Amino acid sequence: SDVQLKIAFPGSIRQTDGTAAQGVISWTFQPGTVTDVNAVVEYPDPAAPSWIGWSLLLFLVVGVAVAIVYVLAASSRTQSRSRARR
């Protein structure tokens, strides 16, 4: 008689050497033999931040950097004009 192993995965099955159907992968083994079990499954991490949040954070950081460069350039220009008038 054969030995069967079934595992249900919470996500989409990308690759396996078993039989995949509706989120469940099954393997059938011959008794007395050693067999490898391989499966690649992908599912999103619910605790991971979304790409929208990261994009907004990046936009904010770049905006602050641009504002700092603008303020420094404007103050440098004002100082050089006041020195030229003296």
Secondary structure, DSSP 4 states (H G I P E B T S, - for coil): --EEEEEE-SSEEEEESSEEETTEEEEEE-TT------EEEE---TTSPPHHHHHHHHHHHHHHHHHHHHHHHHHHHHHHHHHHH-
